[in-house]
Amino acid sequence: MQKMLNNTCVVLVEPSHPGNIGAVARAMKVMGLSDLCLVKPAKFPHYEADKRSAGADDVLQNARVVDDIETALADRSLVIGTSVREREVTWPTKYPKQAADFVLNATLNNPELTRTAILFGRESSGLKNSELDLCDFQIIIPANPDYSSLNLGSAAQIICYELRQAALTQVEPAVSQSKPLTPAQQRQVPADKQMREQHIEHLHSVLNGLDFIKSKPPTMLLRKLTRLYNKADLSVEEIHILRGILTAVEQNIVSTDT
């Protein structure tokens, strides 16, 4: 399913070595991906990137360079981080094949709106917790626990390969077979990233109104709540139900105060 590959962006956060950028571009092109975004690269463009890309010049030439992750993810509905470290708060985690199958199913359910980002962190330290907070789940490559560190190009190659294998399991439907979703089907579509973030913001506001949040800032609590709701893979209808409950609580708070 080429649409899935076309709608998947590989995002490199602050890559320090231009050769790694080239290696990732090569890994992407071999597997049919073309959308590369670089967040504050140390050196780009660079001859070392061109050399390591081994002919994937078009991927490099079309790469977007941005100043922050938020800009890189602005048009993405599904964000997946990559990590090898244990964290204080566990993130929902999938292996590469599981992640690729998840992306495929999301694309099949909502082919026009599913736009995925695969987020790779710095070569030396990976993604920060605050950056993983932007992700729906993380990918961990089940490498040798005694020596689990893959270089950036190798990690990208594994994940891009699994994305391609998942895409190849689906035959592109003919245009004539495409039917618009019914209202009932639209309500069961997985909620996109913006809807989920708005729900968490609404929940945060209500919890503040209830004086439930004691820690300032409530970073850890919100991180855990975000993880909880992401695991549930909520639909559009379910988000609407939850936000309806929150609105009722807000109205009750106001009437109690008055």
PAVO-904595 format. One record per residue: residue number from 1; x, y, z of N, C-alpha, C, CB in turn. Coordinates in nm, 3 decimals. Glycine has a CB too. Example, Ala and Ser with C-alpha at 12.3 -4.5 7.8 and 13.67 -1.06 7.14 Angstrom:
! PAVO-904595
i_npx_npy_npz_capx_capy_capz_cpx_cpy_cpz_cbpx_cbpy_cbpz
1_1.319_-0.569_0.780_1.230_-0.450_0.780_1.320_-0.330_0.780_1.131_-0.447_0.905
2_1.285_-0.225_0.708_1.367_-0.106_0.714_1.290_0.003_0.787_1.408_-0.060_0.572
END
This chain:
! PAVO-904595
i_npx_npy_npz_capx_capy_capz_cpx_cpy_cpz_cbpx_cbpy_cbpz
1_0.086_-0.119_0.000_0.000_0.000_0.000_0.089_0.124_0.000_-0.097_0.001_0.124
2_0.110_0.179_-0.118_0.206_0.287_-0.132_0.165_0.412_-0.055_0.224_0.321_-0.278
3_0.033_0.433_-0.038_-0.012_0.552_0.035_0.045_0.553_0.176_-0.165_0.556_0.040
4_0.053_0.436_0.241_0.108_0.429_0.376_0.253_0.475_0.377_0.097_0.287_0.431
5_0.332_0.430_0.278_0.473_0.469_0.272_0.487_0.617_0.238_0.548_0.383_0.168
6_0.405_0.664_0.146_0.410_0.806_0.107_0.375_0.898_0.223_0.316_0.832_-0.010
7_0.286_0.850_0.311_0.238_0.933_0.422_0.319_0.913_0.550_0.094_0.902_0.449
8_0.432_0.844_0.540_0.517_0.822_0.657_0.643_0.907_0.645_0.555_0.672_0.671
9_0.665_0.988_0.746_0.781_1.077_0.749_0.881_1.026_0.853_0.739_1.223_0.781
10_1.007_1.019_0.815_1.114_0.985_0.908_1.174_1.116_0.960_1.225_0.895_0.840
11_1.172_1.133_1.092_1.219_1.256_1.154_1.344_1.227_1.236_1.108_1.319_1.244
12_1.454_1.292_1.204_1.578_1.279_1.279_1.596_1.403_1.366_1.701_1.260_1.183
13_1.608_1.379_1.497_1.620_1.490_1.591_1.767_1.519_1.621_1.543_1.459_1.721
14_1.811_1.636_1.580_1.946_1.684_1.605_2.055_1.582_1.570_1.959_1.724_1.751
15_2.052_1.528_1.448_2.158_1.434_1.409_2.293_1.506_1.406_2.127_1.371_1.270
16_2.394_1.443_1.465_2.524_1.510_1.477_2.618_1.477_1.362_2.590_1.472_1.607
17_2.598_1.360_1.299_2.692_1.317_1.195_2.620_1.315_1.060_2.750_1.176_1.228
18_2.666_1.393_0.963_2.598_1.397_0.833_2.597_1.263_0.762_2.664_1.500_0.743
19_2.697_1.177_0.790_2.697_1.044_0.729_2.576_0.963_0.770_2.823_0.970_0.766
20_2.531_0.981_0.894_2.412_0.909_0.940_2.287_0.956_0.867_2.394_0.927_1.090
21_2.281_1.083_0.834_2.167_1.134_0.757_2.164_1.066_0.620_2.175_1.290_0.741
22_2.280_1.054_0.559_2.287_0.986_0.429_2.248_0.840_0.439_2.426_0.998_0.372
23_2.293_0.773_0.545_2.260_0.631_0.563_2.110_0.611_0.581_2.335_0.574_0.683
24_2.046_0.702_0.654_1.901_0.694_0.673_1.829_0.718_0.540_1.854_0.796_0.779
25_1.875_0.815_0.464_1.814_0.842_0.332_1.822_0.718_0.243_1.884_0.963_0.263
26_1.936_0.651_0.247_1.953_0.529_0.167_1.856_0.421_0.215_2.098_0.478_0.175
27_1.847_0.401_0.347_1.755_0.301_0.403_1.612_0.329_0.362_1.767_0.297_0.555
28_1.574_0.456_0.362_1.438_0.494_0.326_1.410_0.464_0.179_1.415_0.642_0.354
29_1.498_0.507_0.091_1.473_0.492_-0.052_1.465_0.345_-0.092_1.581_0.562_-0.133
30_1.552_0.263_-0.033_1.551_0.119_-0.064_1.414_0.058_-0.031_1.662_0.046_0.016
31_1.348_0.109_0.071_1.220_0.054_0.114_1.099_0.136_0.068_1.218_0.043_0.264
32_1.122_0.233_-0.020_1.010_0.303_-0.081_0.958_0.423_-0.005_0.900_0.210_-0.100
33_1.031_0.471_0.095_0.992_0.592_0.167_1.073_0.710_0.113_1.013_0.576_0.320
34_1.017_0.829_0.123_1.086_0.945_0.063_1.080_1.071_0.147_1.028_0.974_-0.071
35_0.997_1.074_0.252_0.975_1.196_0.329_1.069_1.200_0.450_0.827_1.207_0.374
36_1.172_1.282_0.442_1.271_1.294_0.550_1.266_1.435_0.606_1.413_1.261_0.498
37_1.266_1.444_0.739_1.266_1.574_0.806_1.379_1.576_0.909_1.128_1.603_0.875
38_1.456_1.683_0.911_1.571_1.696_1.000_1.547_1.812_1.097_1.702_1.719_0.918
39_1.556_1.781_1.226_1.538_1.884_1.328_1.676_1.929_1.375_1.453_1.831_1.448
40_1.714_2.050_1.342_1.841_2.111_1.384_1.962_2.019_1.361_1.834_2.150_1.530
41_1.983_1.976_1.237_2.102_1.893_1.211_2.230_1.975_1.232_2.099_1.836_1.067
42_2.335_1.909_1.282_2.461_1.980_1.306_2.525_2.025_1.175_2.559_1.890_1.384
43_2.520_1.938_1.073_2.582_1.971_0.945_2.495_1.916_0.831_2.727_1.914_0.936
44_2.430_2.005_0.761_2.349_1.963_0.646_2.313_2.087_0.565_2.220_1.887_0.691
45_2.328_2.084_0.433_2.381_1.975_0.350_2.530_1.951_0.377_2.359_2.007_0.200
46_2.577_1.831_0.335_2.716_1.797_0.360_2.757_1.685_0.265_2.738_1.755_0.509
47_2.882_1.690_0.220_2.928_1.589_0.123_2.923_1.449_0.181_3.069_1.619_0.078
48_2.942_1.435_0.314_2.940_1.303_0.377_2.800_1.241_0.370_2.987_1.312_0.523
49_2.699_1.325_0.384_2.561_1.277_0.370_2.537_1.229_0.227_2.460_1.388_0.407
50_2.584_1.306_0.129_2.568_1.267_-0.011_2.637_1.134_-0.038_2.624_1.377_-0.104
51_2.759_1.118_0.016_2.836_0.997_-0.008_2.768_0.874_0.051_2.976_1.012_0.048
52_2.721_0.886_0.176_2.660_0.771_0.244_2.520_0.739_0.192_2.654_0.797_0.393
53_2.459_0.834_0.121_2.324_0.806_0.069_2.327_0.709_-0.047_2.257_0.935_0.027
54_2.443_0.696_-0.113_2.462_0.596_-0.219_2.355_0.604_-0.327_2.465_0.457_-0.160
55_2.324_0.726_-0.371_2.227_0.741_-0.479_2.090_0.787_-0.436_2.213_0.613_-0.549
56_2.068_0.801_-0.305_1.938_0.851_-0.257_1.941_1.003_-0.249_1.902_0.789_-0.119
57_2.001_1.065_-0.353_2.017_1.210_-0.354_1.883_1.283_-0.347_2.092_1.253_-0.477
58_1.781_1.226_-0.413_1.651_1.293_-0.416_1.590_1.303_-0.276_1.555_1.219_-0.510
59_1.611_1.200_-0.193_1.558_1.204_-0.056_1.625_1.318_0.021_1.581_1.069_0.017
60_1.756_1.332_0.004_1.829_1.440_0.071_1.788_1.577_0.019_1.979_1.421_0.054
61_1.775_1.589_-0.112_1.742_1.718_-0.172_1.603_1.767_-0.130_1.750_1.709_-0.324
62_1.512_1.671_-0.108_1.376_1.707_-0.071_1.354_1.709_0.080_1.279_1.611_-0.134
63_1.459_1.680_0.157_1.446_1.677_0.303_1.410_1.815_0.356_1.576_1.627_0.369
64_1.322_1.819_0.453_1.286_1.944_0.520_1.376_1.963_0.642_1.135_1.943_0.562
65_1.423_2.082_0.663_1.503_2.116_0.781_1.423_2.214_0.865_1.643_2.176_0.740
66_1.399_2.180_0.992_1.317_2.264_1.079_1.391_2.290_1.210_1.179_2.197_1.107
67_1.342_2.386_1.287_1.410_2.427_1.411_1.361_2.354_1.535_1.393_2.574_1.430
68_1.245_2.288_1.528_1.194_2.221_1.648_1.104_2.104_1.608_1.116_2.320_1.738
69_1.084_2.016_1.703_1.005_1.895_1.679_0.859_1.930_1.650_1.013_1.800_1.798
70_0.808_2.029_1.720_0.667_2.065_1.701_0.638_2.100_1.556_0.630_2.183_1.791
71_0.730_2.170_1.491_0.712_2.203_1.350_0.717_2.077_1.265_0.820_2.302_1.304
72_0.808_1.987_1.297_0.821_1.863_1.220_0.695_1.778_1.229_0.940_1.782_1.270
73_0.626_1.785_1.343_0.509_1.699_1.366_0.377_1.770_1.343_0.513_1.645_1.506
74_0.381_1.892_1.296_0.261_1.975_1.289_0.148_1.910_1.210_0.294_2.109_1.228
75_0.180_1.838_1.103_0.074_1.781_1.018_0.061_1.631_1.037_0.101_1.812_0.872
76_0.115_1.577_1.146_0.113_1.432_1.168_-0.003_1.392_1.260_0.246_1.386_1.229
77_-0.069_1.282_1.228_-0.178_1.231_1.311_-0.133_1.116_1.400_-0.294_1.186_1.224
78_-0.022_1.052_1.365_0.031_0.939_1.442_0.181_0.957_1.455_-0.003_0.802_1.373
79_0.231_0.960_1.579_0.374_0.982_1.603_0.430_0.865_1.683_0.397_1.117_1.679
80_0.538_0.807_1.631_0.600_0.690_1.693_0.745_0.723_1.723_0.588_0.564_1.601
81_0.785_0.707_1.848_0.923_0.732_1.888_1.004_0.603_1.886_0.927_0.795_2.026
82_1.135_0.617_1.886_1.224_0.501_1.895_1.311_0.518_2.018_1.312_0.485_1.765
83_1.338_0.406_2.087_1.414_0.415_2.212_1.482_0.284_2.243_1.322_0.456_2.327
84_1.592_0.291_2.316_1.658_0.170_2.365_1.673_0.175_2.517_1.796_0.153_2.299
85_1.636_0.289_2.578_1.659_0.306_2.722_1.534_0.275_2.804_1.705_0.449_2.751
86_1.555_0.226_2.927_1.447_0.216_3.023_1.414_0.356_3.074_1.485_0.120_3.140
87_1.288_0.385_3.096_1.245_0.516_3.142_1.173_0.504_3.275_1.154_0.584_3.038
88_1.169_0.616_3.349_1.101_0.615_3.478_0.953_0.586_3.461_1.120_0.749_3.550
89_0.893_0.643_3.359_0.754_0.612_3.323_0.757_0.529_3.196_0.668_0.744_3.304
90_0.698_0.410_3.202_0.702_0.322_3.085_0.606_0.374_2.978_0.666_0.177_3.123
91_0.649_0.369_2.855_0.568_0.408_2.741_0.508_0.283_2.677_0.651_0.488_2.637
92_0.389_0.295_2.616_0.339_0.182_2.536_0.445_0.147_2.431_0.202_0.217_2.467
93_0.475_0.020_2.419_0.590_-0.022_2.338_0.550_-0.130_2.239_0.704_-0.072_2.428
94_0.602_-0.120_2.118_0.582_-0.223_2.016_0.715_-0.255_1.951_0.478_-0.176_1.910
95_0.726_-0.379_1.902_0.840_-0.417_1.820_0.816_-0.362_1.678_0.861_-0.573_1.818
96_0.919_-0.357_1.595_0.903_-0.296_1.462_0.789_-0.355_1.380_1.030_-0.311_1.386
97_0.774_-0.487_1.378_0.666_-0.546_1.298_0.530_-0.507_1.353_0.679_-0.699_1.294
98_0.515_-0.509_1.486_0.389_-0.468_1.547_0.356_-0.322_1.514_0.393_-0.488_1.699
99_0.458_-0.239_1.519_0.438_-0.097_1.487_0.395_-0.079_1.342_0.565_-0.017_1.515
100_0.461_-0.152_1.252_0.428_-0.141_1.110_0.284_-0.187_1.084_0.526_-0.224_1.025
101_0.244_-0.295_1.149_0.106_-0.344_1.134_0.006_-0.241_1.188_0.087_-0.479_1.206
102_0.043_-0.174_1.297_-0.044_-0.071_1.354_-0.061_0.045_1.256_0.014_-0.020_1.488
103_0.050_0.088_1.194_0.044_0.197_1.097_-0.044_0.156_0.978_0.187_0.235_1.048
104_-0.028_0.032_0.933_-0.109_-0.017_0.821_-0.257_-0.014_0.856_-0.067_-0.159_0.782
105_-0.293_-0.065_0.973_-0.434_-0.067_1.012_-0.491_0.073_1.026_-0.452_-0.143_1.143
106_-0.411_0.165_1.081_-0.456_0.304_1.092_-0.480_0.364_0.954_-0.354_0.388_1.169
107_-0.392_0.332_0.860_-0.406_0.384_0.724_-0.528_0.324_0.655_-0.281_0.355_0.641
108_-0.552_0.196_0.677_-0.669_0.132_0.616_-0.798_0.189_0.672_-0.666_-0.020_0.639
109_-0.798_0.220_0.803_-0.918_0.275_0.866_-0.944_0.419_0.824_-0.906_0.268_1.016
110_-0.836_0.492_0.797_-0.852_0.633_0.764_-0.742_0.675_0.667_-0.848_0.722_0.893
111_-0.750_0.629_0.542_-0.639_0.649_0.448_-0.609_0.794_0.414_-0.669_0.577_0.322
112_-0.707_0.881_0.421_-0.683_1.020_0.383_-0.622_1.102_0.495_-0.812_1.083_0.339
113_-0.645_1.062_0.620_-0.602_1.145_0.733_-0.483_1.089_0.809_-0.715_1.163_0.827
114_-0.450_0.961_0.789_-0.339_0.903_0.865_-0.206_0.947_0.805_-0.348_0.749_0.866
115_-0.134_1.027_0.881_-0.002_1.076_0.842_0.092_1.047_0.958_-0.005_1.230_0.805
116_0.187_0.958_0.934_0.270_0.903_1.040_0.408_0.967_1.043_0.284_0.753_1.025
117_0.462_0.984_1.163_0.602_1.025_1.180_0.674_0.919_1.263_0.612_1.166_1.249
118_0.792_0.879_1.218_0.880_0.792_1.295_0.994_0.879_1.346_0.934_0.671_1.209
119_1.004_0.891_1.477_1.095_0.987_1.539_1.220_0.915_1.591_1.024_1.062_1.655
120_1.337_0.955_1.540_1.465_0.901_1.585_1.539_1.010_1.663_1.550_0.851_1.464
121_1.595_0.972_1.778_1.663_1.068_1.863_1.810_1.086_1.828_1.651_1.027_2.005
122_1.877_1.160_1.911_2.019_1.190_1.892_2.103_1.063_1.900_2.066_1.292_1.998
123_2.210_1.059_1.824_2.297_0.942_1.825_2.351_0.911_1.964_2.412_0.962_1.728
124_2.380_1.015_2.042_2.445_0.995_2.172_2.348_0.968_2.286_2.527_1.115_2.206
125_2.228_1.024_2.278_2.139_1.017_2.394_1.993_0.985_2.361_2.143_1.146_2.468
126_1.959_0.973_2.235_1.822_0.939_2.198_1.724_1.053_2.218_1.777_0.821_2.276
127_1.599_1.018_2.241_1.493_1.118_2.262_1.482_1.153_2.409_1.359_1.066_2.208
128_1.452_1.279_2.436_1.423_1.321_2.573_1.283_1.274_2.611_1.434_1.476_2.587
129_1.256_1.265_2.743_1.123_1.228_2.789_1.016_1.323_2.735_1.118_1.225_2.942
130_1.048_1.451_2.731_0.951_1.550_2.682_0.920_1.527_2.534_1.005_1.692_2.703
131_1.016_1.471_2.460_0.993_1.441_2.318_0.913_1.313_2.302_1.128_1.429_2.244
132_0.938_1.216_2.390_0.856_1.094_2.387_0.712_1.124_2.427_0.915_0.988_2.480
133_0.693_1.230_2.506_0.557_1.270_2.542_0.473_1.302_2.419_0.560_1.390_2.635
134_0.538_1.340_2.311_0.467_1.376_2.188_0.429_1.252_2.107_0.554_1.469_2.103
135_0.476_1.135_2.150_0.457_1.012_2.072_0.338_0.931_2.124_0.584_0.926_2.077
136_0.275_0.859_2.032_0.165_0.771_2.070_0.218_0.642_2.133_0.079_0.739_1.948
137_0.330_0.594_2.084_0.397_0.480_2.147_0.541_0.478_2.098_0.325_0.345_2.114
138_0.621_0.389_2.154_0.760_0.380_2.113_0.789_0.244_2.050_0.853_0.404_2.234
139_0.888_0.242_1.963_0.938_0.119_1.904_1.069_0.083_1.973_0.958_0.135_1.750
140_1.079_-0.044_2.011_1.207_-0.096_2.061_1.246_-0.214_1.973_1.197_-0.139_2.212
141_1.368_-0.212_1.922_1.420_-0.323_1.841_1.479_-0.426_1.936_1.527_-0.272_1.737
142_1.430_-0.549_1.935_1.474_-0.649_2.033_1.613_-0.704_2.002_1.374_-0.764_2.038
143_1.713_-0.623_2.027_1.852_-0.659_1.998_1.912_-0.737_2.116_1.936_-0.532_1.969
144_2.037_-0.775_2.100_2.112_-0.844_2.205_2.117_-0.756_2.330_2.255_-0.880_2.155
145_2.061_-0.801_2.444_2.059_-0.715_2.563_2.199_-0.679_2.614_1.982_-0.784_2.673
146_2.300_-0.759_2.578_2.436_-0.729_2.622_2.504_-0.625_2.533_2.518_-0.855_2.624
147_2.443_-0.600_2.416_2.501_-0.501_2.324_2.389_-0.457_2.230_2.624_-0.559_2.244
148_2.305_-0.367_2.280_2.180_-0.336_2.210_2.183_-0.209_2.126_2.070_-0.325_2.308
149_2.296_-0.142_2.123_2.303_-0.012_2.055_2.326_-0.028_1.905_2.414_0.073_2.115
150_2.224_0.007_1.826_2.235_0.008_1.680_2.269_0.149_1.634_2.103_-0.041_1.614
151_2.345_0.159_1.524_2.364_0.294_1.472_2.236_0.340_1.402_2.486_0.299_1.373
152_2.229_0.468_1.377_2.105_0.530_1.329_2.060_0.469_1.196_2.124_0.680_1.313
153_2.154_0.451_1.103_2.117_0.395_0.974_2.061_0.255_0.983_2.235_0.396_0.882
154_2.122_0.171_1.069_2.076_0.033_1.085_1.937_0.028_1.147_2.174_-0.047_1.172
155_1.914_0.111_1.249_1.782_0.115_1.313_1.675_0.159_1.214_1.784_0.209_1.435
156_1.707_0.262_1.135_1.611_0.310_1.035_1.584_0.202_0.931_1.663_0.437_0.967
157_1.688_0.128_0.891_1.670_0.023_0.791_1.573_-0.084_0.839_1.804_-0.041_0.757
158_1.587_-0.127_0.966_1.498_-0.229_1.021_1.354_-0.182_1.021_1.541_-0.268_1.163
159_1.332_-0.061_1.067_1.195_-0.011_1.078_1.134_0.016_0.940_1.192_0.118_1.162
160_1.212_0.071_0.849_1.162_0.094_0.713_1.131_-0.038_0.643_1.265_0.174_0.631
161_1.211_-0.140_0.669_1.185_-0.273_0.611_1.050_-0.326_0.658_1.297_-0.371_0.649
162_1.023_-0.316_0.788_0.896_-0.368_0.840_0.778_-0.289_0.785_0.896_-0.363_0.992
163_0.796_-0.159_0.769_0.689_-0.079_0.709_0.660_-0.125_0.566_0.726_0.071_0.709
164_0.764_-0.152_0.491_0.745_-0.199_0.354_0.677_-0.336_0.351_0.880_-0.206_0.280
165_0.721_-0.427_0.438_0.660_-0.559_0.441_0.511_-0.551_0.473_0.731_-0.649_0.543
166_0.476_-0.463_0.568_0.334_-0.445_0.600_0.259_-0.389_0.480_0.317_-0.352_0.722
167_0.319_-0.292_0.413_0.254_-0.229_0.297_0.231_-0.331_0.186_0.338_-0.112_0.244
168_0.325_-0.424_0.168_0.314_-0.522_0.060_0.203_-0.624_0.082_0.446_-0.593_0.043
169_0.153_-0.633_0.205_0.044_-0.728_0.232_-0.089_-0.678_0.179_0.033_-0.754_0.382
170_-0.095_-0.551_0.141_-0.220_-0.492_0.095_-0.210_-0.455_-0.052_-0.256_-0.369_0.178
171_-0.310_-0.495_-0.129_-0.319_-0.455_-0.270_-0.394_-0.323_-0.275_-0.392_-0.564_-0.357
172_-0.341_-0.230_-0.353_-0.409_-0.101_-0.366_-0.550_-0.121_-0.422_-0.327_-0.005_-0.457
173_-0.654_-0.071_-0.351_-0.789_-0.086_-0.403_-0.811_0.000_-0.526_-0.891_-0.051_-0.297
174_-0.893_-0.049_-0.617_-0.930_0.031_-0.733_-1.013_0.150_-0.688_-1.007_-0.053_-0.838
175_-1.003_0.259_-0.761_-1.076_0.380_-0.723_-1.225_0.353_-0.715_-1.048_0.493_-0.822
176_-1.275_0.272_-0.807_-1.419_0.245_-0.812_-1.468_0.169_-0.690_-1.453_0.166_-0.937
177_-1.374_0.099_-0.619_-1.414_0.023_-0.501_-1.417_0.109_-0.375_-1.319_-0.093_-0.481
178_-1.361_0.229_-0.384_-1.352_0.315_-0.267_-1.490_0.374_-0.235_-1.249_0.426_-0.290
179_-1.534_0.358_-0.110_-1.663_0.410_-0.068_-1.642_0.501_0.052_-1.762_0.296_-0.036
180_-1.714_0.612_0.058_-1.702_0.698_0.176_-1.754_0.626_0.299_-1.780_0.831_0.155
181_-1.696_0.658_0.415_-1.740_0.596_0.539_-1.879_0.646_0.576_-1.641_0.624_0.653
182_-1.959_0.557_0.631_-2.089_0.597_0.683_-2.068_0.676_0.812_-2.181_0.474_0.707
183_-2.168_0.751_0.858_-2.153_0.823_0.986_-2.115_0.730_1.101_-2.282_0.896_1.021
184_-2.174_0.611_1.104_-2.141_0.517_1.212_-1.994_0.473_1.203_-2.233_0.393_1.205
185_-1.945_0.450_1.081_-1.805_0.412_1.063_-1.711_0.526_1.100_-1.780_0.368_0.919
186_-1.750_0.649_1.066_-1.668_0.765_1.099_-1.650_0.779_1.250_-1.729_0.892_1.041
187_-1.753_0.744_1.326_-1.743_0.755_1.472_-1.648_0.651_1.530_-1.881_0.739_1.536
188_-1.626_0.541_1.458_-1.539_0.434_1.507_-1.395_0.448_1.459_-1.593_0.301_1.466
189_-1.368_0.548_1.377_-1.230_0.573_1.332_-1.144_0.609_1.453_-1.225_0.686_1.224
190_-1.021_0.559_1.462_-0.934_0.599_1.573_-0.917_0.750_1.580_-0.797_0.531_1.561
191_-0.925_0.804_1.700_-0.907_0.948_1.719_-0.767_0.989_1.675_-0.931_0.988_1.865
192_-0.757_1.103_1.607_-0.625_1.147_1.562_-0.550_1.215_1.676_-0.636_1.241_1.441
193_-0.425_1.251_1.649_-0.338_1.307_1.753_-0.396_1.435_1.811_-0.199_1.333_1.697
194_-0.449_1.523_1.726_-0.503_1.649_1.775_-0.620_1.627_1.870_-0.548_1.736_1.658
195_-0.709_1.534_1.837_-0.823_1.505_1.924_-0.777_1.451_2.059_-0.918_1.404_1.857
196_-0.677_1.363_2.056_-0.628_1.305_2.182_-0.562_1.412_2.269_-0.528_1.192_2.153
197_-0.485_1.502_2.206_-0.419_1.607_2.283_-0.522_1.704_2.342_-0.319_1.684_2.194
198_-0.626_1.736_2.266_-0.729_1.825_2.317_-0.803_1.762_2.435_-0.828_1.862_2.206
199_-0.821_1.630_2.429_-0.886_1.560_2.540_-0.800_1.569_2.667_-0.911_1.412_2.504
200_-0.667_1.548_2.653_-0.578_1.556_2.769_-0.577_1.698_2.826_-0.436_1.513_2.731
201_-0.577_1.799_2.739_-0.582_1.938_2.786_-0.712_1.964_2.862_-0.568_2.035_2.667
202_-0.821_1.910_2.810_-0.952_1.927_2.876_-0.950_1.857_3.012_-1.067_1.870_2.787
203_-0.896_1.736_3.016_-0.886_1.661_3.141_-0.801_1.736_3.242_-0.828_1.522_3.115
204_-0.689_1.792_3.197_-0.601_1.870_3.285_-0.677_1.987_3.346_-0.477_1.920_3.207
205_-0.754_2.057_3.263_-0.830_2.172_3.311_-0.932_2.132_3.417_-0.901_2.240_3.194
206_-1.003_2.020_3.394_-1.104_1.974_3.489_-1.040_1.929_3.620_-1.187_1.859_3.428
207_-0.928_1.858_3.610_-0.859_1.812_3.732_-0.809_1.930_3.814_-0.741_1.720_3.696
208_-0.767_2.037_3.746_-0.729_2.159_3.818_-0.850_2.218_3.889_-0.669_2.262_3.721
209_-0.964_2.219_3.820_-1.086_2.273_3.880_-1.131_2.196_4.001_-1.196_2.275_3.779
210_-1.101_2.065_4.003_-1.135_1.980_4.116_-1.030_1.984_4.226_-1.154_1.836_4.070
211_-0.922_2.060_4.202_-0.809_2.065_4.295_-0.750_1.925_4.318_-0.852_2.128_4.429
212_-0.752_1.844_4.212_-0.699_1.708_4.221_-0.547_1.706_4.208_-0.762_1.619_4.113
213_-0.495_1.798_4.128_-0.351_1.798_4.100_-0.277_1.872_4.211_-0.322_1.864_3.962
214_-0.188_1.800_4.278_-0.112_1.859_4.388_0.031_1.896_4.348_-0.108_1.761_4.505
215_0.086_1.823_4.251_0.224_1.850_4.211_0.229_1.962_4.109_0.291_1.722_4.154
216_0.326_2.049_4.122_0.343_2.161_4.030_0.487_2.163_3.978_0.308_2.296_4.100
217_0.507_2.153_3.848_0.406_2.128_3.744_0.366_1.980_3.744_0.460_2.170_3.605
218_0.251_1.948_3.688_0.200_1.811_3.694_0.254_1.721_3.583_0.050_1.813_3.689
219_0.381_1.737_3.549_0.437_1.668_3.432_0.422_1.517_3.441_0.583_1.704_3.417
220_0.459_1.459_3.556_0.457_1.314_3.569_0.315_1.258_3.561_0.522_1.272_3.700
221_0.220_1.324_3.628_0.082_1.278_3.624_0.027_1.283_3.482_-0.005_1.363_3.717
222_0.048_1.393_3.413_-0.004_1.405_3.276_0.063_1.305_3.183_0.017_1.547_3.223
223_0.191_1.278_3.206_0.261_1.178_3.126_0.196_1.041_3.144_0.411_1.173_3.163
224_0.165_1.007_3.269_0.103_0.876_3.296_-0.038_0.869_3.240_0.100_0.849_3.447
225_-0.113_0.978_3.250_-0.248_0.979_3.194_-0.245_0.968_3.042_-0.322_1.107_3.236
226_-0.150_1.037_2.980_-0.137_1.027_2.835_-0.106_0.885_2.794_-0.028_1.122_2.784
227_-0.014_0.821_2.865_0.020_0.681_2.835_-0.103_0.591_2.849_0.133_0.632_2.929
228_-0.180_0.615_2.956_-0.300_0.533_2.981_-0.398_0.542_2.865_-0.368_0.576_3.112
229_-0.429_0.664_2.824_-0.527_0.682_2.717_-0.474_0.636_2.582_-0.570_0.828_2.709
230_-0.345_0.651_2.557_-0.289_0.602_2.431_-0.300_0.451_2.421_-0.142_0.645_2.417
231_-0.283_0.382_2.533_-0.296_0.235_2.532_-0.437_0.193_2.491_-0.263_0.177_2.669
232_-0.536_0.277_2.524_-0.676_0.242_2.496_-0.711_0.255_2.348_-0.769_0.330_2.577
233_-0.628_0.327_2.268_-0.653_0.345_2.126_-0.798_0.391_2.102_-0.625_0.214_2.049
234_-0.832_0.504_2.159_-0.970_0.552_2.160_-1.019_0.593_2.022_-0.983_0.669_2.255
235_-1.147_0.567_1.998_-1.210_0.609_1.873_-1.261_0.752_1.887_-1.326_0.513_1.834
236_-1.304_0.810_1.774_-1.363_0.944_1.775_-1.482_0.948_1.869_-1.404_0.987_1.632
237_-1.569_0.848_1.861_-1.688_0.844_1.946_-1.650_0.838_2.094_-1.776_0.724_1.909
238_-1.550_0.758_2.126_-1.510_0.743_2.267_-1.451_0.873_2.322_-1.408_0.630_2.281
239_-1.375_0.945_2.239_-1.323_1.076_2.283_-1.438_1.172_2.309_-1.227_1.135_2.176
240_-1.538_1.171_2.222_-1.653_1.259_2.240_-1.726_1.226_2.371_-1.749_1.248_2.121
241_-1.739_1.097_2.400_-1.806_1.057_2.525_-1.727_1.108_2.646_-1.820_0.902_2.532
242_-1.596_1.085_2.645_-1.512_1.128_2.757_-1.516_1.280_2.776_-1.368_1.082_2.737
243_-1.512_1.352_2.665_-1.514_1.498_2.677_-1.653_1.548_2.719_-1.473_1.563_2.542
244_-1.757_1.474_2.682_-1.891_1.508_2.730_-1.900_1.493_2.881_-1.996_1.419_2.663
245_-1.838_1.388_2.935_-1.834_1.368_3.080_-1.758_1.483_3.147_-1.768_1.232_3.115
246_-1.644_1.520_3.088_-1.564_1.629_3.145_-1.641_1.760_3.144_-1.432_1.645_3.067
247_-1.714_1.785_3.037_-1.795_1.908_3.028_-1.901_1.910_3.137_-1.861_1.920_2.888
248_-1.965_1.793_3.162_-2.066_1.785_3.268_-2.004_1.812_3.405_-2.134_1.647_3.267
249_-1.884_1.761_3.426_-1.814_1.786_3.553_-1.784_1.935_3.566_-1.684_1.704_3.562
250_-1.737_1.997_3.458_-1.708_2.142_3.460_-1.833_2.221_3.498_-1.655_2.188_3.323
251_-1.946_2.187_3.438_-2.069_2.258_3.465_-2.112_2.241_3.611_-2.180_2.210_3.371
252_-2.087_2.122_3.665_-2.121_2.097_3.805_-2.032_2.177_3.899_-2.109_1.948_3.836
253_-1.902_2.192_3.861_-1.810_2.272_3.941_-1.857_2.417_3.946_-1.666_2.265_3.883
254_-1.896_2.469_3.830_-1.943_2.608_3.822_-2.068_2.629_3.906_-1.970_2.647_3.676
255_-2.165_2.536_3.895_-2.290_2.552_3.970_-2.266_2.539_4.120_-2.394_2.448_3.925
256_-2.170_2.456_4.160_-2.138_2.441_4.302_-2.073_2.568_4.356_-2.044_2.321_4.323
257_-1.985_2.628_4.274_-1.916_2.751_4.317_-2.011_2.869_4.331_-1.806_2.786_4.218
258_-2.117_2.868_4.249_-2.211_2.981_4.254_-2.322_2.955_4.356_-2.272_3.007_4.115
END
